[in-house]
Amino acid sequence: MACVRHLLTAFSIALGLMWPGPAWSHAYLIRSLPAARAAVAHAPERVHLWFNERLEPVYSRVSVWNGAAQRVDADDARVTESEPTELSVSVPMLPAGSYTVRYRVLSVDGHVVESEFAFSVRGAP
């Protein structure tokens, strides 16, 4: 009986070692400026996104769209060299209104993540 128990224990250990480990995690947005769903008094000069993983600069992009589905950013998106988890894009002086930030990033683990969030500019009171 003890021999069978040892065999079962050894089998369980071997099976556990062969079982696939957790899957690679995807890059996910941890914060942004402006924040998702924020209502800001003044438009930012750049929209900044920070992720939990380093990004592949060549395959990471971000854009900003107004309520009329027109792209309003400067099309100069970049991953910050000194902080490879940050992606940003310039925006002009945005008038009051609602805006959508769309991003598609490739993290160094090879996963693509695509999403969007909204923010609004209140303008002068």
Residue frames as a rotation matrix with the C-alpha (Angstrom) as fourth column:
MET 1
0.564 0.826 0.000 0.00
0.826 -0.564 0.000 0.00
0.000 0.000 -1.000 0.00
ALA 2
0.429 -0.499 -0.753 2.85
0.154 -0.781 0.605 2.41
-0.890 -0.375 -0.258 0.84
CYS 3
-0.621 -0.685 0.381 4.40
0.453 0.084 0.888 1.68
-0.640 0.723 0.258 -2.55
VAL 4
-0.073 0.699 0.712 1.18
0.974 -0.105 0.203 2.64
0.216 0.708 -0.673 -4.33
ARG 5
0.782 0.351 -0.514 1.00
0.515 -0.829 0.218 5.85
-0.349 -0.436 -0.829 -2.30
HIS 6
-0.059 -0.898 -0.435 4.59
0.126 -0.439 0.890 6.74
-0.990 -0.002 0.139 -3.30
LEU 7
-0.649 -0.127 0.750 3.81
0.724 0.201 0.660 6.02
-0.235 0.971 -0.039 -6.96
LEU 8
0.376 0.876 0.303 0.71
0.908 -0.413 0.066 8.25
0.182 0.250 -0.951 -6.82
THR 9
0.631 -0.228 -0.741 2.72
0.263 -0.837 0.481 11.04
-0.730 -0.498 -0.468 -5.18
ALA 10
-0.484 -0.875 0.022 5.46
0.246 -0.112 0.963 10.78
-0.840 0.471 0.269 -7.81
PHE 11
-0.393 0.436 0.809 2.83
0.917 0.125 0.378 10.73
0.064 0.891 -0.449 -10.58
SER 12
0.683 0.694 -0.229 1.14
0.719 -0.694 0.041 13.83
-0.131 -0.192 -0.973 -9.11
ILE 13
0.251 -0.685 -0.684 4.43
0.088 -0.688 0.721 15.71
-0.964 -0.240 -0.112 -8.95
ALA 14
-0.709 -0.531 0.464 5.34
0.456 0.157 0.876 14.73
-0.538 0.833 0.131 -12.53
LEU 15
-0.007 0.807 0.590 1.90
0.985 -0.095 0.142 15.77
0.170 0.582 -0.795 -13.76
GLY 16
0.733 0.266 -0.626 2.21
0.481 -0.854 0.200 19.11
-0.481 -0.448 -0.753 -11.96
LEU 17
-0.190 -0.891 -0.412 5.56
0.071 -0.431 0.899 19.78
-0.979 0.142 0.145 -13.61
MET 18
-0.759 -0.068 0.648 4.14
0.620 0.231 0.750 19.02
-0.201 0.971 -0.133 -17.06
TRP 19
0.303 0.952 -0.041 1.01
0.913 -0.302 -0.275 21.14
-0.274 0.046 -0.961 -16.57
PRO 20
-0.108 -0.371 0.922 1.30
0.669 -0.713 -0.208 24.47
0.735 0.595 0.326 -18.41
GLY 21
-0.646 -0.206 -0.735 2.04
0.714 -0.502 -0.487 27.44
-0.269 -0.840 0.472 -16.20
PRO 22
0.262 0.767 -0.586 0.08
0.410 -0.638 -0.651 30.67
-0.874 -0.070 -0.482 -16.20
ALA 23
0.446 -0.023 0.895 -0.27
0.885 -0.138 -0.445 32.34
0.133 0.990 -0.041 -19.58
TRP 24
-0.726 -0.681 0.093 1.76
0.676 -0.732 -0.085 35.46
0.126 0.001 0.992 -20.36
SER 25
0.045 0.735 -0.677 -0.05
0.644 -0.539 -0.542 38.50
-0.763 -0.412 -0.498 -19.18
HIS 26
0.230 0.115 0.966 -1.12
0.882 -0.445 -0.157 41.19
0.412 0.888 -0.203 -21.60
ALA 27
-0.905 -0.422 0.053 -0.12
0.381 -0.859 -0.343 44.81
0.190 -0.290 0.938 -21.33
TYR 28
0.182 0.983 -0.023 -2.91
0.924 -0.163 0.346 46.64
0.337 -0.084 -0.938 -19.63
LEU 29
-0.092 -0.114 0.989 -3.46
0.089 -0.990 -0.106 50.31
0.992 0.078 0.101 -19.05
ILE 30
-0.259 -0.047 -0.965 -2.69
0.933 0.245 -0.263 51.25
0.249 -0.968 -0.020 -15.46
ARG 31
0.114 0.374 -0.921 -3.24
0.533 -0.805 -0.261 55.01
-0.838 -0.461 -0.291 -15.73
SER 32
-0.114 -0.114 0.987 -3.65
0.945 -0.318 0.073 57.84
0.306 0.941 0.144 -18.17
LEU 33
-0.300 0.024 -0.954 -3.54
0.418 -0.895 -0.154 61.60
-0.858 -0.444 0.259 -18.31
PRO 34
-0.319 0.632 0.706 -6.26
-0.930 -0.352 -0.106 62.66
0.182 -0.691 0.700 -18.67
ALA 35
-0.825 0.061 0.561 -7.83
-0.230 0.872 -0.433 59.77
-0.516 -0.486 -0.705 -16.84
ALA 36
-0.794 0.606 0.031 -10.57
0.394 0.477 0.786 57.67
0.462 0.636 -0.618 -18.39
ARG 37
0.130 0.988 -0.079 -13.99
0.860 -0.073 0.505 59.36
0.493 -0.134 -0.860 -17.98
ALA 38
-0.426 -0.344 -0.837 -12.32
0.755 -0.645 -0.119 62.50
-0.498 -0.683 0.534 -16.60
ALA 39
0.668 0.517 0.535 -13.82
0.689 -0.701 -0.182 65.93
0.281 0.491 -0.825 -17.21
VAL 40
-0.251 -0.884 -0.394 -10.89
0.933 -0.330 0.145 68.32
-0.259 -0.331 0.907 -17.40
ALA 41
0.469 0.411 -0.782 -11.07
0.318 -0.904 -0.285 72.11
-0.824 -0.115 -0.554 -17.34
HIS 42
0.376 -0.449 -0.811 -8.32
-0.811 -0.582 -0.054 72.53
-0.448 0.678 -0.583 -19.96
ALA 43
0.975 -0.045 -0.218 -7.13
-0.102 0.780 -0.617 70.22
0.198 0.624 0.756 -22.70
PRO 44
0.497 -0.861 0.106 -3.73
0.179 0.221 0.959 68.62
-0.849 -0.457 0.263 -22.11
GLU 45
0.198 -0.527 -0.826 -0.84
-0.892 -0.447 0.071 69.27
-0.407 0.723 -0.559 -24.52
ARG 46
-0.608 -0.347 -0.714 -0.25
-0.594 0.796 0.119 65.51
0.526 0.497 -0.690 -24.73
VAL 47
0.681 0.704 0.203 -2.33
-0.705 0.554 0.444 62.49
0.200 -0.445 0.873 -23.85
HIS 48
-0.463 -0.885 0.053 -0.23
-0.830 0.411 -0.378 60.03
0.312 -0.219 -0.924 -21.82
LEU 49
0.761 0.615 -0.207 -0.88
-0.512 0.765 0.392 56.32
0.399 -0.192 0.897 -21.27
TRP 50
-0.349 -0.855 0.385 1.07
-0.933 0.281 -0.223 54.11
0.083 -0.437 -0.896 -18.86
PHE 51
0.545 0.481 -0.687 1.01
-0.509 0.841 0.185 50.33
0.667 0.248 0.703 -19.07
ASN 52
0.807 -0.173 0.565 2.10
-0.456 0.425 0.782 47.51
-0.376 -0.889 0.264 -16.77
GLU 53
0.431 -0.665 0.610 4.64
0.611 0.713 0.345 46.18
-0.664 0.224 0.713 -19.31
ARG 54
-0.461 -0.666 -0.586 7.24
-0.143 -0.596 0.790 47.57
-0.876 0.448 0.180 -21.68
LEU 55
0.672 0.740 -0.030 5.86
-0.055 0.010 -0.998 48.34
-0.738 0.673 0.048 -25.14
GLU 56
-0.221 -0.642 0.734 7.28
0.843 0.252 0.475 47.66
-0.490 0.724 0.485 -28.59
PRO 57
-0.336 0.072 -0.939 7.54
-0.021 -0.997 -0.069 51.23
-0.942 -0.003 0.337 -29.96
VAL 58
-0.951 -0.095 -0.296 7.20
-0.287 -0.096 0.953 50.33
-0.119 0.991 0.064 -33.64
TYR 59
-0.663 0.710 -0.238 3.89
0.360 0.581 0.730 48.51
0.656 0.398 -0.641 -33.07
SER 60
-0.304 0.551 -0.777 2.27
0.894 -0.116 -0.432 50.76
-0.328 -0.827 -0.457 -30.46
ARG 61
-0.768 0.096 0.633 -0.03
0.297 -0.823 0.484 53.63
0.568 0.560 0.603 -31.36
VAL 62
-0.343 0.689 -0.638 -2.54
0.755 -0.202 -0.624 56.00
-0.559 -0.696 -0.451 -29.84
SER 63
-0.744 0.187 0.642 -4.97
0.388 -0.662 0.642 58.47
0.544 0.726 0.420 -31.38
VAL 64
-0.670 0.551 -0.497 -7.53
0.303 -0.408 -0.861 61.02
-0.677 -0.728 0.107 -30.14
TRP 65
-0.686 0.552 0.475 -10.93
0.573 0.007 0.820 61.51
0.449 0.834 -0.321 -31.80
ASN 66
-0.894 0.432 0.119 -13.60
-0.436 -0.778 -0.453 64.18
-0.103 -0.457 0.884 -31.27
GLY 67
-0.365 0.852 0.375 -17.36
-0.120 0.356 -0.927 63.64
-0.923 -0.383 -0.027 -30.99
ALA 68
0.535 0.520 -0.666 -17.74
-0.697 -0.173 -0.696 63.98
-0.477 0.837 0.270 -34.77
ALA 69
0.737 -0.299 0.607 -15.39
0.333 0.941 0.058 60.99
-0.588 0.159 0.793 -35.30
GLN 70
0.816 -0.547 0.187 -12.57
-0.087 -0.436 -0.896 63.23
0.571 0.715 -0.403 -36.57
ARG 71
0.364 -0.782 -0.506 -9.00
0.914 0.403 0.035 62.53
0.176 -0.475 0.862 -35.57
VAL 72
0.925 0.091 0.369 -7.65
0.038 -0.988 0.148 65.52
0.378 -0.123 -0.918 -33.64
ASP 73
0.650 -0.750 -0.119 -4.18
0.257 0.069 0.964 64.49
-0.715 -0.658 0.238 -32.44
ALA 74
0.438 -0.594 -0.675 -0.87
-0.760 -0.646 0.075 65.51
-0.481 0.480 -0.734 -34.06
ASP 75
0.980 -0.019 -0.198 -0.13
-0.093 0.836 -0.541 61.92
0.176 0.548 0.818 -35.24
ASP 76
0.106 -0.989 0.099 3.19
-0.605 -0.144 -0.783 61.95
0.789 0.023 -0.614 -33.34
ALA 77
0.917 0.312 0.247 2.59
-0.384 0.537 0.751 59.02
0.102 -0.784 0.612 -30.98
ARG 78
0.010 -0.955 -0.297 5.70
-0.444 0.262 -0.857 57.69
0.896 0.140 -0.421 -29.30
VAL 79
0.791 0.003 -0.612 6.84
0.492 0.593 0.638 55.34
0.365 -0.805 0.467 -26.57
THR 80
0.810 -0.488 0.325 9.01
-0.576 -0.768 0.280 57.28
0.113 -0.414 -0.903 -24.15
GLU 81
0.287 -0.794 -0.536 12.61
-0.202 0.497 -0.844 56.08
0.936 0.350 -0.018 -24.46
SER 82
-0.672 -0.610 0.421 13.39
-0.490 -0.059 -0.869 56.56
0.555 -0.790 -0.259 -20.76
GLU 83
-0.514 0.593 0.619 10.08
-0.538 0.339 -0.771 55.00
-0.668 -0.730 0.145 -19.68
PRO 84
-0.915 0.006 -0.404 9.20
-0.365 0.416 0.833 52.19
0.174 0.909 -0.378 -22.13
THR 85
-0.625 0.775 -0.096 5.81
0.757 0.571 -0.318 51.63
-0.191 -0.271 -0.943 -20.49
GLU 86
-0.092 0.559 -0.824 4.58
0.164 -0.807 -0.567 55.13
-0.982 -0.188 -0.017 -21.47
LEU 87
-0.487 0.082 0.870 2.88
0.873 0.015 0.487 55.97
0.027 0.997 -0.079 -24.77
SER 88
-0.097 0.456 -0.885 1.82
0.363 -0.811 -0.458 59.53
-0.927 -0.366 -0.087 -25.61
VAL 89
-0.244 0.085 0.966 0.56
0.951 -0.173 0.256 61.74
0.189 0.981 -0.038 -28.41
SER 90
-0.930 -0.111 -0.350 0.30
0.182 -0.967 -0.179 65.53
-0.318 -0.230 0.920 -28.83
VAL 91
0.019 0.947 0.320 -3.05
1.000 -0.010 -0.029 67.25
-0.024 0.321 -0.947 -29.12
PRO 92
-0.588 -0.162 0.792 -3.81
0.334 -0.941 0.055 70.83
0.737 0.297 0.607 -30.16
MET 93
-0.917 0.373 0.143 -5.86
-0.332 -0.511 -0.793 73.19
-0.222 -0.774 0.593 -28.02
LEU 94
-0.731 0.680 -0.054 -9.04
0.569 0.651 0.503 71.14
0.377 0.337 -0.863 -27.86
PRO 95
-0.525 0.642 0.559 -12.35
-0.589 -0.748 0.306 72.97
0.615 -0.169 0.770 -27.52
ALA 96
-0.451 0.471 0.758 -14.94
-0.712 0.322 -0.624 71.89
-0.538 -0.821 0.190 -24.98
GLY 97
0.322 0.605 -0.728 -16.41
-0.883 0.469 0.000 68.53
0.342 0.643 0.685 -25.89
SER 98
0.674 -0.023 0.738 -16.07
-0.353 0.868 0.349 64.77
-0.649 -0.496 0.577 -25.64
TYR 99
0.129 -0.739 -0.661 -13.03
-0.965 0.059 -0.254 62.89
0.227 0.671 -0.706 -26.90
THR 100
0.966 0.119 0.228 -12.10
-0.160 0.972 0.173 59.26
-0.201 -0.203 0.958 -27.37
VAL 101
-0.015 -0.999 -0.048 -8.57
-0.965 0.002 0.263 57.94
-0.263 0.051 -0.963 -26.94
ARG 102
0.964 0.254 -0.073 -7.93
-0.263 0.904 -0.336 54.79
-0.020 0.344 0.939 -28.98
TYR 103
0.049 -0.995 0.083 -4.82
-0.964 -0.025 0.265 52.72
-0.261 -0.093 -0.961 -28.53
ARG 104
0.973 0.030 -0.230 -3.28
-0.100 0.949 -0.300 49.55
0.209 0.315 0.926 -29.86
VAL 105
0.275 -0.911 0.309 -0.11
-0.959 -0.235 0.162 48.33
-0.075 -0.340 -0.937 -28.21
LEU 106
0.660 -0.247 -0.709 2.21
0.011 0.947 -0.320 45.39
0.751 0.203 0.628 -28.54
SER 107
0.751 -0.429 0.501 3.96
-0.611 -0.166 0.774 44.47
-0.249 -0.888 -0.387 -25.31
VAL 108
-0.179 -0.947 -0.268 7.35
-0.982 0.190 -0.017 42.81
0.067 0.260 -0.963 -25.25
ASP 109
-0.467 0.052 0.883 5.67
-0.309 0.926 -0.218 39.48
-0.828 -0.375 -0.417 -24.44
GLY 110
-0.995 -0.044 0.094 4.13
0.074 0.328 0.942 39.55
-0.072 0.944 -0.323 -27.93
HIS 111
-0.281 0.960 0.002 0.49
0.917 0.269 -0.294 40.24
-0.283 -0.080 -0.956 -27.06
VAL 112
-0.817 0.143 0.559 -1.53
0.190 -0.848 0.494 42.95
0.544 0.510 0.666 -28.79
VAL 113
-0.348 0.737 -0.580 -4.06
0.820 -0.062 -0.570 44.91
-0.456 -0.673 -0.583 -26.78
GLU 114
-0.797 0.204 0.568 -6.51
0.266 -0.727 0.634 47.30
0.542 0.656 0.525 -28.37
SER 115
-0.106 0.781 -0.615 -8.97
0.986 0.000 -0.169 49.47
-0.132 -0.624 -0.770 -26.46
GLU 116
-0.434 0.021 0.900 -10.32
0.299 -0.940 0.167 52.98
0.850 0.342 0.402 -25.98
PHE 117
-0.222 0.425 -0.878 -11.59
0.944 -0.132 -0.303 55.34
-0.244 -0.896 -0.372 -23.33
ALA 118
0.268 0.426 0.864 -13.29
0.623 -0.761 0.181 58.70
0.735 0.490 -0.470 -23.26
PHE 119
-0.448 -0.228 -0.865 -12.62
0.797 -0.540 -0.271 62.01
-0.405 -0.811 0.423 -21.53
SER 120
0.481 0.629 0.611 -14.14
0.813 -0.581 -0.043 65.45
0.327 0.517 -0.791 -21.90
VAL 121
-0.782 -0.623 0.038 -12.96
0.592 -0.759 -0.271 69.02
0.198 -0.189 0.962 -21.85
ARG 122
0.083 0.845 -0.528 -15.26
0.915 -0.275 -0.296 71.35
-0.395 -0.458 -0.796 -19.94
GLY 123
-0.086 -0.191 0.978 -13.69
0.667 -0.740 -0.085 74.56
0.740 0.644 0.191 -21.21
ALA 124
-0.916 -0.259 0.306 -13.91
0.009 -0.776 -0.631 77.91
0.400 -0.575 0.713 -19.44
PRO 125
-0.555 0.739 -0.381 -16.72
0.785 0.312 -0.536 78.19
-0.277 -0.596 -0.753 -16.86
